[in-house]
């Protein structure tokens, strides 16, 4: 029988990697709804900055506790999970360039996920919501628009170390859930943009900053399904409390846009700042040549001219999830970068 979901004021939620872009929004929304929140950090030295950013966003940090816990170490996880009703696991590495060894991503993602799930199970946590990615759906034999039925082939030619790390971590989580009975729901977000709550912009948000900064001589024919960080956080909270979400994965993604379309939206919304945004589209062969000299470009060579659109129908149907338009998300991203002095 499905256990009764307690009211927010009686519920404690553990958010892993709380200093992260998404995790801060998850924590903010939880606190604003009245939940008690615990957050993990690799170092408590960042704690004051995280608390300040959440207060600035209108959250009551009186119901926030921070714990030191690293994905690659056992210490701290039992204490962080003790007494928690639910756990939202967002912590995972996301590179700005290809690592020297794929284990630099796969090990902390997979081992870290299992470490967190073991702590949750031992503490009697009711449900875990795991942040995966469309990196775990879009790079196998399936075709666009990709759905939750699709899985990335970790041995296939499209699987980068990051895609492997997300896929193997999610698969390990489902295996653990089946073996132990731990209730699991998974969110597979598209490329996450939107307003910062302090901290450094992540790899995704930095793409927008680079467009304005003139760091693209021309636009690669590279497309992305976008989603707002506030909507991804909302999807996690919905998956946390919706009984039917148990045992399900949910794609949280909006409209698919080519980078050329993103540039056009940004020029239209911010004409006074758009002088360095390129208009030319680079041919795929040229981008592949440039990738030999730029590790950041190497991350996207497998994406060139590929349709990676996704369907979020399941999240809309089962969770009642409604994402913002891509134009609103892009505008909020730029406004936030300006406000934080990063643009």
HELIX and SHEET records of a PDB file:
HELIX    1   1 UNK A    8  UNK A   10  5                                   3    
HELIX    2   2 UNK A   21  UNK A   32  1                                  12    
HELIX    3   3 UNK A   44  UNK A   46  5                                   3    
HELIX    4   4 UNK A   47  UNK A   56  1                                  10    
HELIX    5   5 UNK A   61  UNK A   63  5                                   3    
HELIX    6   6 UNK A   77  UNK A   81  1                                   5    
HELIX    7   7 UNK A  103  UNK A  122  1                                  20    
HELIX    8   8 UNK A  134  UNK A  136  5                                   3    
HELIX    9   9 UNK A  161  UNK A  180  1                                  20    
HELIX   10  10 UNK A  203  UNK A  212  1                                  10    
HELIX   11  11 UNK A  229  UNK A  241  1                                  13    
HELIX   12  12 UNK A  243  UNK A  245  5                                   3    
HELIX   13  13 UNK A  259  UNK A  269  1                                  11    
HELIX   14  14 UNK A  271  UNK A  273  5                                   3    
HELIX   15  15 UNK A  284  UNK A  290  1                                   7    
HELIX   16  16 UNK A  295  UNK A  298  1                                   4    
HELIX   17  17 UNK A  301  UNK A  303  5                                   3    
HELIX   18  18 UNK A  313  UNK A  319  1                                   7    
HELIX   19  19 UNK A  326  UNK A  339  1                                  14    
SHEET    1   A 7 UNK A  64  UNK A  68  0                                        
SHEET    2   A 7 UNK A  36  UNK A  41  1                                        
SHEET    3   A 7 UNK A  12  UNK A  16  1                                        
SHEET    4   A 7 UNK A  86  UNK A  89  1                                        
SHEET    5   A 7 UNK A 127  UNK A 131  1                                        
SHEET    6   A 7 UNK A 183  UNK A 189  1                                        
SHEET    7   A 7 UNK A 249  UNK A 252  1                                        
SHEET    1   B 3 UNK A 191  UNK A 193  0                                        
SHEET    2   B 3 UNK A 223  UNK A 228  1                                        
SHEET    3   B 3 UNK A 256  UNK A 258 -1                                        
SHEET    1   C 2 UNK A 219  UNK A 220  0                                        
SHEET    2   C 2 UNK A 281  UNK A 282  1                                        
END                                                                             
